[in-house]
Amino acid sequence: MAYKITEECINCGACEPECPNQAISVGDEIYIIDPEKCTECVGHFDTSQCAAVCPVDCCVPDPDHKESQEELMKKYKRLTGQS
C-alpha cells in the first residue's frame, strides 16, 4: 500500500529528497505523498525511506491504498520504464 503523511508532520522536509519516485511534495499545510507514485520504495530499497528518515514518525501506510508486493513491483517497473 502507498504511504501517507499524517497531520503530525512538522514540515522538516527530510522525506522529500529521500523518495526515489518523487512521490512526495509540499502540500498546503504538510507534505503529501502521491499514491500513484508511491511504491513503498519497492524496487529501490528494502524499507520505505520516508518512514526511515521521518523524525516524528508521520509517514505511515495508507489503508486507503492497499497494494500487494507484486502490484508495487509492477508500479515500480511502470514508473522506471522497465518491462
VEXVO-847363 format. One line per field, with one value per residue (C-alpha): chain; x, y, z; residue in one letter. Coordinates in Angstrom, 2 decimals, always signed. Example, Ala and Ser with C-alpha at 12.3 -4.5 7.8 and 13.67 -1.06 7.14 Angstrom:
REM residues 2
chain: c(A,A)
x: c(+12.30,+13.67)
y: c(-4.50,-1.06)
z: c(+7.80,+7.14)
res: c(a,s)
***
This chain:
REM residues 83
chain: c(A,A,A,A,A,A,A,A,A,A,A,A,A,A,A,A,A,A,A,A,A,A,A,A,A,A,A,A,A,A,A,A,A,A,A,A,A,A,A,A,A,A,A,A,A,A,A,A,A,A,A,A,A,A,A,A,A,A,A,A,A,A,A,A,A,A,A,A,A,A,A,A,A,A,A,A,A,A,A,A,A,A,A)
x: c(+0.00,+1.11,+2.28,+0.70,+1.86,-0.23,-1.11,+1.77,+4.10,+6.39,+7.34,+11.02,+11.47,+13.56,+11.33,+11.07,+14.64,+14.69,+11.79,+13.17,+9.87,+9.43,+6.08,+6.46,+5.72,+4.84,+1.12,-0.93,-0.11,+2.03,+3.99,+1.88,+2.53,+1.06,-0.27,+0.10,+3.87,+4.46,+5.82,+6.86,+10.35,+9.84,+12.41,+14.68,+15.18,+14.22,+12.37,+10.31,+12.80,+10.32,+9.40,+13.05,+14.06,+10.92,+11.78,+8.16,+7.04,+4.28,+4.97,+2.67,+0.98,-2.22,-5.06,-7.00,-4.36,-3.65,-1.38,+0.42,+4.19,+3.51,+1.37,+4.03,+6.71,+4.54,+4.12,+7.88,+8.56,+6.00,+7.43,+11.01,+10.27,+11.24,+9.39)
y: c(+0.00,+3.53,+5.62,+8.83,+11.67,+12.37,+15.71,+15.26,+16.37,+19.20,+20.22,+19.45,+18.32,+15.26,+12.88,+14.66,+14.17,+10.55,+9.44,+7.64,+8.12,+11.85,+10.97,+13.49,+17.17,+20.21,+20.45,+23.36,+22.62,+19.48,+17.34,+14.93,+11.61,+10.86,+7.28,+6.84,+7.26,+5.63,+2.08,+1.88,+2.01,-1.48,-1.95,+0.70,-0.12,-2.76,-0.22,+2.89,+5.73,+8.42,+6.48,+5.73,+9.41,+10.99,+12.42,+12.34,+9.03,+10.60,+8.60,+5.61,+3.01,+4.36,+1.85,+3.54,+2.44,-1.24,-2.99,-6.32,-6.62,-7.77,-4.70,-2.42,-4.06,-3.56,+0.10,+0.42,-1.04,+1.25,+4.34,+3.45,+2.40,-1.23,-4.06)
z: c(+0.00,-0.56,+2.35,+3.58,+5.79,+8.85,+10.42,+12.86,+10.03,+11.17,+7.62,+8.18,+4.57,+5.44,+3.47,+0.13,-1.16,+0.05,-2.16,-5.24,-7.10,-6.42,-4.84,-2.00,-2.41,-0.34,+0.33,+1.65,+5.28,+5.33,+2.89,+0.84,-0.91,-4.34,-4.07,-7.84,-7.50,-4.10,-4.28,-0.60,-2.16,-3.60,-6.34,-4.86,-1.17,+1.40,+3.56,+2.93,+3.03,+4.06,+7.19,+7.91,+8.00,+9.49,+12.94,+14.14,+12.58,+10.48,+7.29,+7.66,+5.43,+3.87,+4.37,+1.55,-0.97,-0.32,-2.82,-2.83,-3.26,-6.82,-7.55,-6.06,-8.22,-11.33,-10.40,-9.85,-13.31,-14.91,-13.21,-14.11,-17.69,-17.17,-18.88)
res: c(m,a,y,k,i,t,e,e,c,i,n,c,g,a,c,e,p,e,c,p,n,q,a,i,s,v,g,d,e,i,y,i,i,d,p,e,k,c,t,e,c,v,g,h,f,d,t,s,q,c,a,a,v,c,p,v,d,c,c,v,p,d,p,d,h,k,e,s,q,e,e,l,m,k,k,y,k,r,l,t,g,q,s)
***
